[in-house]
Amino acid sequence: MQDDIGKFTKQEILSQPDTWVETLKFLKNNGGEKNLPALGDYDQVILTGCGSTYYFSIWASRFLQASLGIPCMALPSSEIWYSGDSWIKPYEKTLLIAVSRSGRTTETLHALDFYLQSKKGDAVAVTCYADSPLAKKAPTAFTTKAGMENSITQTRSFTNMMWPIINLVSNGISDDLINRIGESSRHLIEQNQALIQLIGDDLGIERFFFLGDGAYYGLSQEVMLKMKEMSLSYSESFHFLEFRHGPMSMVNDKSLIVGFCDPKLADYELPIFRDMKKLGGRTLAIGKFDKAPSSVDYVINLDPGIPDLWLHPFYLPLIQLIAYRRSISKGLNPDKPENLTAVVEL
């Protein structure tokens, strides 16, 4: 039936407010805080994954380093698997954080095996499946089962796995915070349905550019991938000011430039939207704004009552929904993206 096309992807995107609440309650009430590694004990942290979870690792490495000041890097799992000696320094105490939705991705399992056999430090797994090989191999595992998915494209799994990382640098999770995150995320999705439909159904948009700085750069890469996987659209990701150095040559009146904005960097980031509009592009800004920027066509203003530390997952659901709508508008099935499987096993 036509109504069944993309049903898993849609339901999983829309379920994020409820699953976030479930994951946060689990982290608060089931001993998650007692098992957290003390990141201050390490000289470096390496995060690794494949595909979406590699982009997750880029977000998490920048997020953790900015929050703690400890050197953090992100590597594709394959680089640790077959060239780990180039990256893991034996004279430094290292923590490896291996991320896999399924816990069955071959490269990530091999990366963890290499790391554990080298005896160069501690390891933590982040996954949605407690019974997975990754969760069983790692000395410590954070399993966000509320993020488990039927669909191939990662949506709620990605955002649910973000919460344990955020909790690593937090002062704890309060019931008030959990309630605020649930209510705010529901409101965000409900209040932006018209904008999601407007952009998602507009097939006149042929090129998508996603911009972000710092930790937000990893998130911009993830939504770039979502747009490609679900809707087979031209989609790229860049740092804000780097976009001027060549990539903006691709901007025209069939382009949408989406920025994941950092309120601390408004003086640097917002002028990019103005410049891209002069080239004919349409613009969408997502972030916390005291006043909606006049240089942007569409603005999604995030809840100022959510502390910045806990706001990062909020950047993703609306773009996921736009990718879903675009997939349906193009006659595709987002539950069955071209050439992909849920797990890459070699």
C-alpha positions, 0 to 999 in steps of 0.5 A: 500500500502507498501509505506503507512506503517509508513508514518505518523511517517516518515513525522512527524520526517522529518517535525521537522525543519519546525515545530521548526521554526513555534514554535519558531516564535510563542513563539517570536511573540505571547506573549509567553515571556510575560506570562512566570513565573519568575522561580526565584520566586519559591523555587522548580519546579516540572515537571510531565508527563507520558511515553515520557513526564515523560522522558521529565520532567527528561530532563527539570528538570535537564536542568532548575536546571543547568541553574537557580540553583533552585531545580527541580525534575521530577515525574511521574504524578501518584506519584503526583496523589496518593502520592503528599503529599510526594513530595510537601512541603507546606512551599515552594513556588512551580511551577508545570509544567505538560506536555502532548502531547494530554492534555488528559492523565488521570494521568496528569489531576489528578496530576494537579487537586490534585496540584491545590486543594492543593493550594501549588503554581502555575501551567503551562501546556505544550501541543500541543492542546490548546483545551485540558482539561490540557490546560483549567485547568492550569492557564497558558498553552504553546501550541505548535500546530506545534507539533500535530501528527497523529502517536502514537509514540511521535516524533515532539511533544516531540521536539516542547514542548522542546522550551518553556522550553528552552525559560524559561531560555533564553534572548529571541528569535531572527530571526537570531536564528530561521533561524539558527535553521531551516537551521541547523536542515534541514542540519543535517537530509539531511547530515546523511541519509546514516548513518541512513540507515546503522544503521537502516537497520542493523538487526545484531544489537540486543542491543541498549544502550543510554548514557547521563549525566545531562539533556541529560540523560532524552533525552537518556531515550526518544530515548530508548523508541522510539527504543522499541516502534517503532522496538520492540528492546532491548533498555536501557538507562544509565548515561555514567559512571554508564554503567561500573557498571554492565550494560556493561556486556550485551555488545557484537558484536551485540551491539550499544552504543549511547552517547549523549555527553556533550562537557564539559564532554569529558574527562569522557565520551569519554573513555566509547566508547573506553572501549565498543569497546574493548568488541566488541560493536559498538559506535555512538557519538552525540554532538559538537566536535572540532575534531571527537573522534578517539575512536568512530565508528560513529560521528554526529557532531552538529552545533557549531554555535547553542548556547548550550542552544538551541541545546538539541532538535537536539539530537533526530531526527536522532535517531528517524529516525534510530528507524523508519528505523529499524521498517520498516526493521523488517517488522513492522509498526511504525504508529501502535506500538504493544499494544499502543494507542496515549492517555492513559485514565483510 
